[in-house]
Amino acid sequence: MQKTYDLCVIGGGPSGYAAAMRAVDFGKSVLLVEKRRLGGTGLFDGALASKTMWELSNKVKTIREELGSSAVSELPFSQVRAAVTAATDENSQLIQRQLDLIQERTHAMDFLQGVASFVSPTQLKVVGADGATLLVNAAKTIIAAGSRPRLLPEIPVDEQVIVTSNGILHFDRFPKSLVIVGGGIIGCEFASMFANFGQTRVFMIEREGRLLPFEDEDVSRIVTQNLTQNGVTVHERARLVRLAPKAGGVEYEIADGQGERQVFWVEKALVSVGRVPNIEDLQLQNAQVRMTEHGIQIPDNDTQTNVPNIHAVGDISGHVALVSVGEREARHAVLSMFGDFKAAPIRYKIMSSIMFLAPEVALVGANEQTLRQQNIPYRVAKVDFSILSRAIAMRKTRGFFKLLVSDDDEMKVLGMRAVGEHASDAIQVVALVIYLGKGIDELADMIFPYPSIVEGIQTCTRLLMGKAVFKPDILPDKVQCYRCVNGEQIPIHNRAARKA
C-alpha cells in the first residue's frame, strides 16, 4: 500500500504534535507517526509526569514543615503514581480528542502507531504496530523522534533497581535510600522530589566539583545548600568506581580526589547522565541526511538538515532538550516549509527555562560563567529575597535575583538568574525585554504590584541606575552591584551606578 502526503512527521511528542497541528493551519495533508504513545516522553515519562510529582512533593514538604513529619509519613508511592497518571491521562485525552476531531472534520490528517524509516529523501516506510507496512511519499518530512536516557556501559540498568528517568516514576513504594548518578538538572530535580516526601535518604554523585556545573557558582551553591538542608548527601568531586546490584539493592563505590574510597549500599539507583537522540530506526543514510557525533547535523539557528525538504526538531535536533524549545522549532520548521516568507532564525539565547527544585530556579539569557568565558564585560545587580516583602510574608526568604546587563550606557539586558519562590513566574518579563533588545529603563519606571516577587527585578534595575532604596555599600549582604571586566569584579556604589 502507498499514500502521498504534503508532510510526514516522525514522532508524536510535543514537538511532532505541534508540527502536525501547525501544518493543519496551512491546509496541508499530514501523516503523524508515533512509535509508542501519542504525547511521547514529554508527556508520559518526562516533563509533565515529573513536574506533577514535583508539585505534589512541594505540598507534602509544606505539610511536613508546618504540621510535623508524622502528618504525611505514611503516604504510599501508589498515590503519587496515581496523581501522575491522572495528569498524564488528562493531557493525553485532550490531545487525542483534538486529533480525532481534526481527522473527522478535515480528512487531511492521518495518525499511525509504528516505526518510520527513510527509503529515500521523499519516501518513507512505516511498519505499524500490527506489522503492516505502508510506503509513504512525502514532499516534506519533519523528524521529531525525541531522545532517551543515556546509559553507561559499566552500569547494568534494569529499570527496576537501577533505573533511568524512564523507570523512577514506576516504583511500587518509596525506597528507603536512593543514589543519583549525575548532578545535572534531572538529577537535582529528582533529588529534591524524593527529599521533599521525607521517606527516602538521598545521595548524589557529582564528579565535576559541584552540582549544576554549567551554571554560576552562586546558583549551584544555594541549590546544594537547600538540598543538604533537606537531608540530601552530595558526594562532590567524587568518581564513581563501580555500581551494581547487591543483596536486593545497589552497592556503589566512590573515590575522592586523593584516591580515598568509600562503599555504600542503597535500595535504588537513578542514572541521570544526559540523553541521546533516537536515530537508530530512521535509516537516515537512505535520505542522505548528514550526521555528527551528537546526532543530526543542523545549523545553530535553524531546523533544516542538509537535505532541504527534511527538518529535525525537538530533542533530536541537538539544540536544547526542552518542550518549549521543541515546540518553537516545530513551528519554525513548518513556517519555513509552507510559509509565504522566510522564517526568522530561532533565537536560542533568549530562551527561558525552569529548574524544578526546592526552591525553583528560573533562567533566561546569559549567565556570568558564559560571559566571562567569552570575555564580554558586563554589569550585575543582585538582590536577596530577604528584602522582598512578598518573600517575607510567605516566610520564604532563601533566594535571589541576579540581573546581567551590558557594560555601557545602554545597559541592555543580557540575562537573569532567579532562585526562590515564584521565580518562574517572574522571569518572563526579563525574557521579553531581552527579546525586544531593550535596556533597563522601562523596567525601572514601571509600577510593579505590591507585594510581589517581581519587585526584585525592579530593584535590580534601580541598583544599576543608582537609585535603589537599598544601598549596596550599606547592606552588602542584601544587595550587590558590580562590573566584571577581564574577569575582575569591580564594586559599583549605588549612587554612581549609572555613570560607572
Secondary structure, 3 states (H helix, E strand, C coil): CEEEEEEEEECCCHHHHHHHHHHHHCCCCEEEEECCCCCHHHHCCCHHHHHHHHHHHHHHHHHHHHHCHHHCCCCCHHHHHHHHHHHHHHHHHHHHHHHHHHHHHHCCEEEEEEEEEEEECCEEEEEECCCCEEEEEEEEEEECCCEEECCCCCCCCCCCCEECCCCHHHCCCCCCEEEEECCCHHHHHHHHHHHHHCCCEEEEEECCCCCCCCCCHHHHHHHHHHHHHCCCEEEECCEEEEEEEECCEEEEEEECCCCCEEEEEECEEEECCCEEECCCCCCHHHHCCCEECCEECCCCCCCECCCCCEEECHHHHCCCCCHHHHHHHHHHHHHHHHCCCCCCCCCHHHCEEEECCCCCEEEEECCHHHHHHCCCCEEEEEEEHHHCHHHHHHCCCCCEEEEEEECCCCCCEEEEEEECCCHHHHHHHHHHHHHCCCCCHHHHHCCCCCCCCCHHHHHHHHHHHCCCCCCCCCCCCCEEEEEEECCEEEECCHHHCCCC
